[in-house]
């Protein structure tokens, strides 16, 4: 199994899964027709991603088995889920009216930890492992990204491939 997105005429992207040799649209009745994209599944079968509603607001989602759950990070306009580990910890991103991305580690209701690389304009997590280590990228300007790793104890290390214009960690 794998997941991702596809575009139709007009450029609208929709979440999809590929199972047993077939492409299937992913929960269009819930994710709507405005935009959706999916990641995963992880080793435990969880599929995740984001979708936009009729107002343009984006929501994260998590699918385990046949159960789809919308995940919005409290007090933020937009959310996206970019990784889920076996313990249910979520690496995601939120952005508000200013459009700047900020990372978040969610370990259950009311247990959200912000992830912002020191000195960065934006921080965008792209994955989490079962130890709780989060990876992704940050930038001080949009033209140059830097990879980062956040350890389970909250220490952040940045990484740049020597002589590269940009680095992203997955």
Wavefront OBJ file of the C-alpha trace (Angstrom):
o trace
v 0.000 0.000 0.000
v 1.003 3.577 -0.620
v -0.721 6.914 -0.656
v -0.327 10.306 -2.266
v -2.371 12.632 -4.404
v -3.535 12.985 -7.979
v -4.788 15.975 -9.954
v -7.761 16.202 -12.264
v -8.637 18.698 -14.972
v -8.490 22.165 -13.458
v -5.559 21.221 -11.225
v -7.468 20.154 -8.086
v -5.462 17.599 -6.086
v -7.101 14.700 -4.269
v -5.781 12.137 -1.794
v -5.491 8.578 -3.022
v -4.252 5.164 -1.964
v -2.829 2.373 -4.075
v -3.960 -1.033 -2.797
v -3.761 -4.448 -4.395
v -2.691 -2.973 -7.725
v -5.507 -0.394 -7.861
v -5.692 3.357 -7.304
v -8.582 4.466 -5.074
v -9.704 8.012 -4.214
v -9.461 8.485 -0.469
v -12.647 9.375 1.427
v -13.829 12.089 -0.954
v -17.143 12.239 0.924
v -15.242 13.413 4.034
v -12.155 15.115 2.583
v -14.201 17.126 0.117
v -13.420 18.220 -3.420
v -11.251 21.297 -2.804
v -7.844 19.762 -2.001
v -6.482 16.723 -0.212
v -3.190 14.841 -0.008
v -2.148 11.737 1.912
v 1.000 10.213 3.374
v 1.737 6.748 4.650
v 0.648 4.253 5.454
v 3.145 3.824 8.265
v 4.224 0.388 9.501
v 1.002 0.125 11.507
v -1.349 1.008 8.665
v -2.078 4.646 9.577
v -2.644 6.998 6.646
v -2.505 10.751 7.267
v -2.414 14.108 5.528
v -4.493 17.217 5.005
v -7.567 18.487 3.232
v -9.165 21.876 2.570
v -12.799 22.702 3.238
v -15.085 25.050 1.287
v -13.697 28.098 3.138
v -10.100 27.231 2.177
v -9.169 26.265 5.743
v -6.955 23.181 5.899
v -7.415 20.311 8.349
v -5.212 17.369 9.194
v -6.577 13.847 9.078
v -5.645 10.410 10.366
v -7.057 7.111 9.134
v -6.601 3.923 11.162
v -8.456 0.911 9.853
v -11.661 2.324 8.427
v -11.911 5.192 10.934
v -11.103 8.707 9.682
v -10.479 11.427 12.253
v -10.045 15.138 11.521
v -7.194 16.692 13.511
v -6.978 20.445 13.986
v -4.268 21.919 16.191
v -5.959 24.072 18.827
v -5.928 27.849 18.343
v -4.542 27.650 14.778
v -6.243 28.246 11.430
v -4.699 25.435 9.357
v -3.263 22.015 10.138
v -1.531 19.183 8.280
v -0.314 15.798 9.521
v 3.052 14.624 8.146
v 3.869 11.597 10.289
v 2.443 9.284 12.951
v 4.368 6.743 14.999
v 3.179 3.465 16.530
v 2.380 5.183 19.835
v 0.077 7.705 18.174
v 2.462 10.668 18.399
v 1.870 13.033 15.482
v 4.360 15.272 13.681
v 2.500 18.040 11.944
v 2.491 21.630 10.890
v 0.172 24.555 11.405
v -0.035 28.013 9.864
v -2.165 31.005 10.628
v -3.086 34.167 8.699
v 0.596 35.092 8.216
v 1.132 31.868 6.219
v 4.332 30.901 8.109
v 4.716 27.184 8.859
v 5.395 26.024 12.422
v 6.013 22.481 13.559
v 4.075 20.702 16.241
v 4.434 17.394 18.057
v 1.078 16.162 19.332
v 1.031 13.351 21.857
v -2.653 13.400 22.709
v -5.249 15.948 23.671
v -3.684 18.942 25.359
v -0.145 17.630 24.971
v 1.116 19.620 21.992
v 4.733 20.769 21.796
v 5.697 23.503 19.348
v 8.711 22.794 17.147
v 10.468 25.885 15.864
v 14.124 25.695 14.843
v 15.899 28.613 16.591
v 16.453 31.523 14.186
v 14.249 30.006 11.465
v 11.431 31.830 9.694
v 9.565 28.554 9.173
v 9.831 24.998 10.502
v 8.138 22.099 8.703
v 8.275 18.575 10.202
v 8.053 15.739 7.697
v 8.272 12.604 9.820
v 8.489 10.973 13.224
v 9.889 7.634 14.322
v 8.872 5.366 17.189
v 11.495 6.945 19.480
v 9.743 10.310 19.066
v 12.495 11.864 16.929
v 11.118 14.353 14.409
v 12.767 15.380 11.121
v 11.983 17.984 8.494
v 13.262 21.310 7.252
v 13.437 24.932 8.256
v 14.409 28.102 6.459
v 15.543 31.627 7.092
v 14.475 32.500 3.548
v 12.355 30.400 1.164
v 15.219 29.828 -1.275
v 17.397 27.896 1.182
v 16.130 25.120 3.416
v 18.057 23.325 6.149
v 17.316 19.830 7.397
v 16.670 19.347 11.098
v 16.269 16.594 13.636
v 14.507 17.070 16.961
v 15.492 14.402 19.468
v 12.921 12.825 21.769
v 14.182 15.062 24.599
v 13.653 18.242 22.537
v 17.194 18.985 21.357
v 17.268 20.341 17.794
v 20.160 19.776 15.404
v 20.302 21.244 11.906
v 21.985 19.593 8.950
v 23.195 20.825 5.601
v 24.703 18.715 2.854
v 28.098 20.349 2.094
v 27.892 22.707 -0.917
v 24.134 22.039 -1.388
v 21.680 24.880 -1.907
v 19.030 23.189 0.227
v 18.674 20.175 2.528
v 15.478 18.431 3.651
v 15.286 15.458 6.040
v 12.565 12.812 5.675
l 1 2 3 4 5 6 7 8 9 10 11 12 13 14 15 16 17 18 19 20 21 22 23 24 25 26 27 28 29 30 31 32 33 34 35 36 37 38 39 40 41 42 43 44 45 46 47 48 49 50 51 52 53 54 55 56 57 58 59 60 61 62 63 64 65 66 67 68 69 70 71 72 73 74 75 76 77 78 79 80 81 82 83 84 85 86 87 88 89 90 91 92 93 94 95 96 97 98 99 100 101 102 103 104 105 106 107 108 109 110 111 112 113 114 115 116 117 118 119 120 121 122 123 124 125 126 127 128 129 130 131 132 133 134 135 136 137 138 139 140 141 142 143 144 145 146 147 148 149 150 151 152 153 154 155 156 157 158 159 160 161 162 163 164 165 166 167 168 169 170
